[in-house]
Amino acid sequence: MEWTFIDSWIVVAGALSAAACALLGNYLVLRRMSMMGDAISHAVLPGLAIAFLVTGSRDSLPMLVGAILIGVITTLMIQGIDRLSGLDRGASMGVVFTTLFAVGLILIRQAADHVDLDPSCVLYGAIELTPLDTTMLFGVEIPRAAVTSGMMLLLNLVFVVVFFKELKITAFDPALATTMGINANVMHYALMTLVAATTIAAFESVGSILVIAMLIVPGAAAHLITDRLGRMLGISVAFAVVSAVLGHISAITVPVWFGFQDTSTAGMMALTTGVLFSMVFLFSPRYGVFSRAINQLRLGLKIVSDDILAFLYRYQELAPADAAPVPITEVKNALKGGGAVQLMVWNLKRKGFVQRLAKGLALTPSGKNAGRGMIRSHRLWETYLCDVMGYCDADAHRHAHHFEHFTDPALRHQLSEVTGHPARDPHRRSIPGEQ
């Protein structure tokens, strides 16, 4: 792979554009308005076309004004249809953005006969050509797309920092924002206006079709990693920048593996966001598919382990002092488990809670203390459900069995206080004392 200064500027332009989109995209994700970004990115095409037809040039200012106006109009139309027709917001977005997108394509096709405008560039971008269109900034020749995207990123960053609290409250609870004196509608339209402006700034780099990937996917991926807004913003920007870098590297290396020279950098950047999102979706620490499966497995094994301790404690509680140890087959039959019980018996033995004797299993002193805690939790929960909540039917035992696995000593103490420090549960069984 031969890397030149052109490749560096392509990556810089793509990264700045992606980061600018990702900052605002977080709020679209949190507001459950991800399709709004898609709608605006498609619906601004009529604004671009009208700006081209009126001015006869591709200057940034008329493009930006036209896009912002259409972006605001799009938002108003979607909300108007949503409120007046009774349709859900998704249907309202579909009606508005497909219609405006079609109008935009027709107008762009018409404008292409009079203005140096390539519809494919608007749709798919031309990030490979951005290093050729330069401007002077502080005496340094810089691609115009990098300057535009950098300025848009700075503007979005200032907006997010200055109105961090207002954006946070309106994203999660617009009604609360109104009671606090924050105009939720003003924040909404300010956000939509910046989304439209950011979309236009990204057109030159990634095009209308692909800007939605940078606008939504980084925020969605960050939301799977963390629930804290500040961290989510930082992670989404990092995700967007990494996607841009890896996307360009992939565009100039991966096609060679299959006998091609190269492919669209903008398309590969968007594809990279999808690949990275898939990895986050599968492996993120909290919400990843595999992480949740592993956590469910751990919880299931913990419950089996707790049930073994509780079963052995009950056995020793009822059996005579000279009773024989419990055969492991009896434990398996009582808990209706095979391999999981066998595995957890081995784990409890390793921890020193259970000892395996010639004729079966018995609790060690530490295991007996742990088993006592489980039984105390269970019987306190049954007492609470029956005496305090008035829930004394047969399901109280089942619910108490669920709750006992998530009850720590502090909660057991609170249950005991609430229920009046009972000595026996509703079944007249002795409740073990606190250790």
Secondary structure, 3 states (H helix, E strand, C coil): CCCCHHHHHHHHHHHHHHHHHHHHHHHHHHCCCHHHHHHHHHHCHHHHHHHHHHHCCCCHHHHHHHHHHHHHHHHHHHHHHHHHHCCCHHHHHHHHHHHHHHHHHHHHHHHCCCCCCCHHHHHHCCHHHHHHCEEEECCEEEEHHHHHHHHHHHHHHHHHHHCHHHHHHHHHCHHHHHHCCCCHHHHHHHHHHHHHHHHHHHHHHHHHHHHHHHHHHHHHHHHHHCCCHHHHHHHHHHHHHHHHHHHHHHHHHHHHHCCCCCCCHHHHHHHHHHHHHHHHHHHCCCCCHHHHHHHHHHHHHHHHHHHHHHHHHHHHHHCCCCCCCECHHHHHHHHCCCHHHHHHHHHHHHHCCEEEECCEEEECHHHHHHHHHHHHHHHHHHHHHHHHCCCCCCHHHHHHHHHHCCCCHHHHHHHHHHCCCCCECCCCCECCCCC
